[in-house]
């Protein structure tokens, strides 16, 4: 899946700035439609957090020509699937439909891009704000270790930095959301000139281009293009910094974070391999030594990278203690294994790491929907959809020495943050 497939990717730019990407589907009779808008939580300002994610919900609540809930109904009646997601760097809407329903999917997406504000009301805003607040309670505030990411971002990026807060936003900011600001947010960020539209199907690329022109071509580009907040950041975290939390978790949890290069840079790729050596799969160092040999931690992958495109990314190393294991013992053992990376990496470990990352990538692009998402991502973030096919080549010539040297530079106390969760004492134990 390299040169041949990449050569079949079509790229077009409409007069209004919309970028269209087409590619053939591995399975016929379906069309995957994927939209990457270049707006995420990094575009939010202090006091107005959570709006990018709020729009992930509002975009399904009706427009001029589609009533609330009808977008879902129209797609699901045809046996299609759809969803959306938000990150720091983009908001993504996607559906997979029978190929004969491509026109419907494109019309639905174009209609809510062009006329969502006509269907917006205070009632809709209040309803979806409550939905998002409940999501925050369920996934963050009331879930064991649920606030870990929020705390990690606070320690990893200074106050006021666009990556200092999670996409879910704060309760206070969501409460303060008003209709006028919501409408202005859509006007500023939702335009064809801020959109990558990807269609994976067996249709002729020129046919797809004509359909995209038919439904999206008359939508005007944004009148004002907002400047993204400055995300420039250099140097280590300034650690070691830590936050300790005592709450009703079942066992101690240790979350370590280290700043690494932005997503797309070679140093990021080297540390991606380092994370796989350290904590991905049952053959990783942390699994073999802390889960199997020393029986300190619960099973599970323990290392990965938060891939931030426009600022230093974060390498995260996290494990949950087994019953009866103290957090101090687990944390010390984790730090010991992290520090050993700088001493060297075996070629066999690196071969295994490459295989894991390549497997994950190939799984991601193995379906029409997954391929459309990767093509949209590579176009929106790097301007090159072909990277969706060639990405594994980036790891091929990174050797053990380069990985160890990168680990030695970056996995240091000065560049480390720690978020530690410890369970509350049981009443009987406290009394004793």
N, C-alpha and C positions, 0 to 999 in steps of 0.2 A: 504494500500500500504506500507507494512513494511517487516517483515521477509520473508514471502512467495515469494514476488516479488524479494527481494534482493537476495534470494537464487538461483534465476535463472540467475544471472549475471555470464557471463563467462569471465575469465581473462587469457590472454596468453602473453608471451614475446617472440618475435622472436630472432634469434641469433644476429641480428644487433641492438637489443635494442628497437625496436618498441614495444609499448604496445598496445595490442588489447583488446577491451572490447566488449562483445556481450550481447544482452538482447532481450527478445521477444517483439514484437510490439503489442500494444493494438488493432490496426486495421490491417487486413491482406492485402496482395497484394502490399505492399510498403516496401521499404528499405530506412532507413535514415542513411546516411553516414556523420560522423562528425570527423573533424581533429582538435585537439588542439596542436599547436606547442608552446613549452615553450619559446617564445620570444615575448616581448612586449616593450613598450616605456621605461620601466625601464632598459633595456639592452643598451639603447643608451647613448652616451657620449656627453658632452657639445660641441656644434658646429656641431653635427651630429644628431640632433633631427628630428623626423618625418619619419625615415627610416622604422620602423616596419609597420607603416600605409601605407607607400609608397608601400611596398611589398604586402599588401592586394590588391593593384591595379595591380602591375606587374605580379602577379601570374596568371592573366587571359589574358596575352598578348602574349601567345604562348610559345612553348617549341620545342624540337627537332622534335616531331612527331605530334604536334597539332598547327595549325596556329592561329594567333590572332583571338579571337572571337569564335573559334570553340568549346571551352569548353562549353560556354553558349548555343550555337546552338545545340550541341549534346544532352544536358540535356533537353532543352526546347522543342525540337522536340518530345520527349517522354512524354511530359506533366509534366516533373519534375520541381522542383524549386531548386534554389541554391543562395548562397550569401556568404559573409565573413564579419568579424569584427575584430577590433584590440582594445586591452586595454593595461593597464600598464603591465599586467603579462602574456599575451598570444596573439597569433593570431589564429583565428578560421576560418576554411573553411567548408562549409556544403552543402549537397544536399539531396533532397528526390526524389527518382525515383521509377518507378514500379519495383517490386521485380526481374523481369526477366532482368532488366538493371543493376543489382548490379555489374556485371563484368565490364561493361563499366565505371561506376562511379569509381570503384577502379583503373582501368587502367588509367583513366584520371588523378586521383590524384597522382598515383605513377609516371606517366610520368613527370608531372611538378615538382615533388619533385626531381627526378633524373636528369632531363635534362633542367630545366628552363634556366640555364645559356647559353645553346646552342642557345636559341631563343632570348637572350637579345642583344640589340643594343643601340647605342646612340640615334637613332630616337625613339625607344620605351621608353627609359628613359625620353627624352625631352617631349614626348607626355603625359606620365602619371604624370610627375612632374607638368605640366601645369594643368592637371585635378585636382590634389590634391590642388594646389594653388587656383584654382577656388572654390573648396569645402571649403577651409579655408575662402575665401572671403564671400561665401554665408552663411555658418553656424556659423562663428565666427565674422569676422570683420564687416560685413554689416548687421548683424541681431541684433535686440534689445536685450540687455543683453548678446549678444553672446560671449563676452570675459570674462564673469563671472567666468567660471571654470578655465581659464588660470590665472586669477588674484588670485583666491582662492588657487590654487596650489602654486603660487609664495609666498603667505603669509604663507601657512601651512607647507611648507618644504623649508629648507635653500638652497641657491644657490649651485649648484653642486650635490645636492641630486638627485637620479634617479627618484623621483616622483615630482620634482620641475616643470616639464613642461608637457603640454598635449600631447596626442598621435598625434595630427595633426602636431606638430612641428612648427618651425618658417619659415617665408618666406625666410629669409637670409640663413638658413641651407638648405632648399629645393633648393634654387638657387645654392648653393655650391656643391650639390650632383654630384659626377662624377661616370662614369661607372665602373671604377676599384673598388671603394669602395662599390658600389652596388653589384657587383659580389662577393666581399669578404664577405659582410654581409650575403648573401644567403649561401655561403660555410660554414660560421661559425655557423649559427643558424638553417638552414634547413637540418636536417638529421633524419633518422628513429629513432635514439636514443634520439631525442628531441621531439618525436611525440606520442600522444595518438590517436589511430584510434578507433572510436566507430561505431558499426553497430547494428542498431535496426531493426529486421525483424522477420519473422516467419520461417526463415531457421534454420536448425540444426546448433548449434554453431560450431561443428567440421567442417561442410561444409564451414562456414564463415572463420574459421581459415585457412583452406586449400587455399581458394581464396586469403586471405591476404598474405599468404606465397608465392603464385604464383606471385603476382604482386609487392609486396614490399620486399620479402625475399632477392633478389639479390642486393638491393641497399645498398652500404656500409655505415657503421656508419661514423660519422664525424672524420676526422683525428685529429682535434684540438677542444677541448671543451672550449669555452671561459668562464671565470669567470664573473658572474653577478656583477655589481657595488655594493658596500656596501650600503645597505638601512637601516642599524641599526639607530634607533632614539629613544630617551627616553625623558620623561618629557613633560611638557606642551609646547604650542606654544611660550610662552613668551609674551603674550598679556597683555592688549588688543592691537591688531594691526589692522589697517584699511587702506583701499584705497577708495577714493571718486572719482566718475566719473560723469562728466556732459556731456551728449551727447543727441542725438535725440531719446530718449526713450519716449513712450507714458505716462508713469507714474513712480513715484519713485519705485525702487526695492531694497529690503534689503536681503542680502545673509550673513548668519552667518555660521561659521565653527568651529568645535571643534575636536581635536585629540582624538581618542578612540583606543581601542586595535586592533591589526591586525585581519583580517577576519579569522574566525575559532576558536578564543578564546572565552571563556565564557563571558568575559566582553563585547566583541563585540555583542554577542547574547542579553545580558541585554540591551545594548544601542539600539539595533535593535527594541526591544520591546518598549523602551522609545520613539523612533522616531515615532512608530505607535500610541502610546498614544498621543503624542504631535501633530502630523501633517499628519496622513494618514486617509483619509476618512472623511465623513461629520459628524461623531460622535467624531472626534478628538478635542482636546482642542482648537487648533488654529482656526479650522474652526468654531466651535460653538461660540467662544468668539470674534474673530476678523473679521470673515466674516459675521456671522449672527447677533450677538448681537450688536457689536460696529460699524459694517459696515465700517471697515478701509481697508480691503484687498479684492482683487479679489478672486473668488472661485478657488480651486485647492489644490492638496496635497502639504504640506509645509515642510515635513521633511523626510529624508532618509539617508542612509549611503553609502559612496563610499567604497566598500569592497576591500581593499588592503591586499594581502596575506602576503607580506614580509616586511611591515612597518606599523606603526600606520595608521589606517583608518581615515576617516573624517566623522563626522556627520554633515550634512548640514541642515540648517533651512532657507527657503527662501520664501518670499511673495512679491507680487506686489500690490502697493497701488491702492485703488479705485480713480476714478477721483475726484479731489479736495482735496485729503488727502495728507498732507505733509509727506515727508520721515521721519522726526524726530518723528512724532507722531506714525507712523507705527513701526519704530525701537524700540521705548521705549515700546510699547505694546508687541512686540515680546519678548523682553528681560524679561519683567515681567512674561510672561507665561513660558518661558524657566526656569527661576529661581524657579518657583513654583514646578517644578518637584521634586526637592530635598525635598520639604516639605511632599511629600507622593503621592502614587498612589493607587487608589481603585482597589480591586480585580475585580470588574466589568469592569473597564477600561482595565485591563490586559487581561481578558478573550476576550474582543473585539480585542485587539491588537494581541493576539495569533491567533484568527480566521482570521484576515486580512492577517497576514504573511503566515499562513498555506494555505489559499485560493490562494494567489499569487504563492506559491510553487507548489500546485497541478495543477494550470493552466499551469505552466511552463513545467511540465512533462506529461501533458495530451495528447500530440501528439508524434508520433515517433521522429520527429525532435527535439522537446523540450526535450524529455527524453534523446536522444543521446547527446544533448548538456550538460545536467546536469551530465550525467555519465562521459563524457569527462572532465568536470570541476573538479568533485570530484576526479578523478583519477590523473589529472595533478597537481592539487594544494594540494591534501591531500593523494594521494596514495590509496584511498578507494572508488571505484565506488558505493558501497552499500549506502553511505551517501546520494545519490540522492533520495533514498526511505525513509530514516529514519531521514532526516534533521529536520522535525517539532518536533521530540522528544526532541530536544535540548532546546526548549522553555518551555517544560511542567513543569519543576520543578524550574523555575525562578520565584520567588514570588515578591510581591509589595515592600517589604523592600529592596531586592537586587537591584531592578531597581532604587528606590529612592536613595539608597546609591551610586550607580554608577553615577547617575545624579549629585549628590552633589559633588562628586570627580572631575568630568570631565567638567561639564557645568559651568565653572567659567570664570571670566574676564581674568585671567592669561592664560587660555587655549582657548581664543576666537579670531577669526579673523572676520573682517567685510568688505564686499565689498558693497558699496552703490552707486546706480545709481540714478541720479536726472535729470529730463528733462531740456533741454535748455530753457531759457526764450523766449517766442514769441517776435518778433520784436516790436509789439505794446506795450507790457507790459514793455519791456526794455526802450523804449522811454519815457513812462509815468513815 
